[in-house]
Amino acid sequence: MTGPAPIDLRSDTVTRPSPAMRRAMAEAEVGDDVLDGDPTTRRLEQRVAELLGQEAALFFPSGTQANQTGIALLTRPGTELVLEADAHLVHYELAGVAANWGVQIRPVATPDGLLTGDLVRAALRPESPHVPRTGAVAVENTHNAAGGKVMPLAVMSGVVAAAREASLPVHLDGARLWNASAALDVPPAGLARGAATVMVSFSKGLGCPVGSCLGFAARDRPRAWEIRKRLGGGMRQSGILAAAALYALDCNLSRLVEDHANARLLVDRLSDCPAVRPSHPESNIVMLDLQRERDTADTVIPRLAQAGVLVVPFGARRLRAVTHLDVSRQDVERAAGVITHVLA
Ligand SMILES: Cc1ncc(COP(=O)(O)O)c(C=O)c1O
């Protein structure tokens, strides 16, 4: 006899396409998008460009490739990219901006993951023949490593204003911009205002198997296309994947608030568990700090897995739990019970 399936809180990327999403994929009208175009992919790109308030968009196999393309569009080799110190582009893209584009990351430490206009100004070096020039600024909304921290509109406007003063373009890593939009009740285009390039993912909270888009000015499309091709990201019958994204925009976008409510529920249900201190989630990510000397991520995670709850380490004594489409309110209640029991 097998027990209940584990509750998988490792990431919002673990979702599987639903039967309805799979049907939309199976029925997609397709063409060869590297040769002469795929109609479903074009539809997705147009829709995403509108949603982001950008002139154009291009479909990518991954958020990493779309982020890398955005940085390539905005920078030149030998320049610096100003970023919050724990951004995805700093830690999880294998030094891509250095290896691919000859760009140095200028990490800016913040107490809470929020890069601000003042912090950007402070990071800009006075012009000198001895130091690198800054090429661009990048922000992440929501901020994954900061526990799904939402960058409010005023903070984004402040960063954009500081960048403008220095004639710098801004890239927005919006892998979870949909979550920020749901949390603030501000349309994605509002949160992207002033950004020259905007990356959004479909393979996270929206539940698609694959896919991200990069939004940009129409004049950048030919270069973005070339860069993607060089990175091996040209996809042929990509309409099958774009159809999943279109389905997700129709059916899964409006339910992200449920994931946010479930993240708060998890925290609420753990409030009586002294062994763990949960973060205050602003979106769908909860950080769990282990409070007892003897508990470490390495020892606790296998015990939780054994008991049917999957989470990932985010530091020696920090765990990350992410709510998503495939985790119900009941699952969250059960997960909180398991965590409390295992750490009792
Ligand atoms: C904030 C952020 N940016 C970019 C990415 C990269 O997306 P992908 O895994 O599709 O390459 C991720 C992935 O988790 C992410 O969390």
The ligand as a Gaussian input file, in Angstrom:
#p B3LYP/6-31G(d) Opt

LIG

0 1
 C       13.923000      35.215000     -10.039000
 C       14.275000      34.215000     -11.080000
 N       14.810000      34.624000     -12.232000
 C       15.134000      33.772000     -13.205000
 C       14.911000      32.420000     -13.086000
 C       15.341000      31.498000     -14.188000
 O       14.311000      30.813000     -14.784000
 P       14.576000      29.388000     -15.493000
 O       14.655000      28.371000     -14.413000
 O       13.386000      29.223000     -16.384000
 O       15.840000      29.500000     -16.260000
 C       14.366000      31.933000     -11.886000
 C       14.147000      30.480000     -11.704000
 O       13.733000      30.002000     -10.682000
 C       14.039000      32.849000     -10.859000
 O       13.549000      32.441000      -9.690000

